[in-house]
Amino acid sequence: MKDCILENFKIVCYMPAYNAELLMEKVIRDIPSETMEILSTILVIDDGSSDGTADLTQRLSKEFPKISLIQHPVNRGYGGVQKTAFDWTLENSADIAVMLHSDGQYPPEYLKPMLIPFEKGADVVGGSRILYGDMRKGGMSMTRHYGTIWLNALENFVFRRKLTSYHSGYKAYSRKALSEIPYSSYSNTFNFDSEMLVGAIRAGLAIEEIPIPTVHGEGFSSLKPVPYGLSVLRTVVRYIFRRI
């Protein structure tokens, strides 16, 4: 029996990849076969890597024909990679763009659960570590654990929402969301995901969340908690004064 998502949607799984040569292959190989079947494209975006990320991608594309490669000549940052992915999604008439990090921080087996809510009309889907359980059991530091909880509480208060996670990098967007959120005007930093949620809230889009496990470890993230937290607060202030 064909999967309903496969019948109805053209799905792009985009992978930001910066010096991901050592970690990305396992992530791609861990995508379940039933999930691989419903993906139209695995779009690897090499963000100015200095290692063999591009060569690895080209080698894997011979085994996995759905893999396509886009290379940035210079590093454009986390948000810049997503802008490239969204432009490609719209230009190629895809229906859904779902992000999978190339470092293994977000389990590939949760790709399909991330897509299911679109069957019922979701516009934006986010993976929530809080819905899954105690984030500290997955290796998250005490600082990030409580920082995430406090920032979520502040954002829910300001945005008048009841979301459990504003800061997960497991995100998926419908074509409608990418058409209505002015993502090209957003930052190229790690705060891009939060800005996308603000855009979705402003546009009145349907936002859903699914539980995902916390997977934290050495080498998984270059995000610096304090600068990131300050950038989130700046986004909240911009929202209050209707500057985003």
DRENDRENVO-380399 format. One record per residue (C-alpha): residue in three letters; x, y, z. Coordinates in steps of 0.001 Angstrom, whole numbers, plus 500000, padded with zeros to 6 digits. Example, Ala and Ser with C-alpha at 12.3 -4.5 7.8 and 13.67 -1.06 7.14 Angstrom:
ALA512300495500507800/SER513670498940507140/
% end
This chain:
MET500000500000500000/LYS501328503430499094/ASP502005505917501820/CYS499488508764501869/ILE502270511337502143/LEU504025509825499138/GLU500876510100497082/ASN500109513684497990/PHE503340515569498647/LYS506682516307497061/ILE509054516339500036/VAL512530517850500274/CYS514779516810503140/TYR517467519483503363/MET520711519002505257/PRO522916521927506342/ALA526484520623506094/TYR529539522486507325/ASN532666520331507666/ALA530358517334508055/GLU532562514723506399/LEU532981512601509525/LEU529354512552510666/MET526992512979507720/GLU527290509558506077/LYS525917507747509127/VAL523012510190509341/ILE522011509511505729/ARG522404505753506099/ASP520247505841509229/ILE517253507272507345/PRO514721504386507436/SER513982502812504068/GLU510249503564504327/THR511108507213504952/MET513617507307502100/GLU510819506146499776/ILE508603509148500500/LEU511376511740500114/SER511668513320496687/THR515090514877497301/ILE517807514904499940/LEU519311518340499444/VAL522776518619500982/ILE523941522224501250/ASP527696522424501758/ASP528163525745503504/GLY531729526566502503/SER533297523476504090/SER537061523060504115/ASP536947519271504442/GLY535617516558502121/THR531907517191502664/ALA531247517820498958/ASP533242514771497834/LEU531384512588500339/THR528043513894499094/GLN528904513168495486/ARG530038509662496400/LEU526850508971498355/SER524707510307495499/LYS525826507348493383/GLU524299505011495952/PHE521380507264496847/PRO520200508972493630/LYS517853511268495554/ILE520823513192496944/SER521539516582495374/LEU524354518945496294/ILE524470522730496506/GLN527769524352497450/HIS528213527785498966/PRO531610529218497970/VAL531847530847501410/ASN530153530132504703/ARG526766531845504892/GLY525729530574508309/TYR522885528465509618/GLY520145530814508476/GLY521807531386505114/VAL521777527645504403/GLN518072527445505129/LYS517323530386502849/THR519055528508500029/ALA517021525395500840/PHE513746527320500905/ASP514492529078497622/TRP515255525688496048/THR512052524201497486/LEU509875526942496024/GLU511682527012492686/ASN511258523254492304/SER507573523228493273/ALA508033521042496340/ASP505298520874498972/ILE507267520307502179/ALA510802521082503333/VAL512053519186506385/MET515465519817507922/LEU517812517056509049/HIS521075518119510666/SER524145516431509244/ASP525788515874512646/GLY523299513361514030/GLN521879515636516716/TYR518359514932515452/PRO517521511235514831/PRO516628510418511190/GLU513999507917512322/TYR511861510874513404/LEU511674512306509893/LYS508437510503509099/PRO506695511536512348/MET507708515105511492/LEU505778514803508229/ILE502565513176509477/PRO500975516440510797/PHE500972517871507253/GLU498317515311506345/LYS495972517151508711/GLY496813520649507537/ALA499857521704509545/ASP501953524521508067/VAL504939524289510433/VAL506059521276512459/GLY508704521371515174/GLY510363518603517115/SER510037519103520865/ARG512573517621523268/ILE510470518797526213/LEU507476516747525054/TYR509717513672524927/GLY511037513952528495/ASP513881515271530641/MET516400516863528244/ARG519233516349530742/LYS518981512578530288/GLY519996513098526661/GLY523172514909527619/MET521953518507527656/SER523854520655530133/MET522091522204533119/THR522675525686531677/ARG521057524894528343/HIS518257522912529999/TYR517061525748532212/GLY517921528411529641/THR515661526662527131/ILE512806526383529631/TRP513040530049530653/LEU513259531311527094/ASN510274529150526075/ALA508231530555528968/LEU509101534131528015/GLU508273533561524362/ASN504950531884525142/PHE504047534858527338/VAL504938537403524654/PHE503569535469521677/ARG500481534231523579/ARG501124530642522581/LYS501566527326524380/LEU504448525836522403/THR506883523630524293/SER509920524316522086/TYR511029527414520185/HIS514641526324519873/SER514658522902518276/GLY516508522513514986/TYR514141519780513829/LYS511734521787511702/ALA509493521226508685/TYR507594523774506598/SER504820523615504038/ARG505037525441500727/LYS502363527786502070/ALA504545528638505078/LEU507587529352502908/SER505455531545500654/GLU503993533598503512/ILE506952533924505897/PRO509438536610504752/TYR512426534388505535/SER514811536196503202/SER514763539197505569/TYR515769537125508596/SER519224536608510082/ASN521834534073508981/THR522486533005512571/PHE521242530140514751/ASN518346532410515735/PHE516819531847512295/ASP514564529029513578/SER513058531321516213/GLU512508534039513628/MET510719531526511406/LEU508345530686514255/VAL507676534389514811/GLY506917534708511102/ALA504558531742511296/ILE502761533262514291/ARG502458536633512541/ALA501020534894509458/GLY498509532905511518/LEU499870529565510327/ALA499087526204511924/ILE502028525099514100/GLU502307521549515444/GLU504893519772517596/ILE506013516152517937/PRO508167514609520690/ILE511823513971519810/PRO514657512696522029/THR517527514868523178/VAL520854513842521666/HIS523675516046522904/GLY527359515308522766/GLU530757516700521950/GLY530957518082518424/PHE527195518239517947/SER526728521987518219/SER528801525123517813/LEU526006527216519279/LYS527143529474522115/PRO524329529679524713/VAL524817533257525959/PRO525038535027522545/TYR522189532845521317/GLY520017533724524306/LEU520661537419523752/SER519722537097520084/VAL516444535440521088/LEU515691538279523503/ARG516388540743520692/THR513864538896518516/VAL511265539096521304/VAL511814542854521617/ARG511544543272517840/TYR508272541341517929/ILE506864543545520684/PHE507651546658518641/ARG506397544983515454/ARG509781545089513761/ILE509589541438512690/
% end
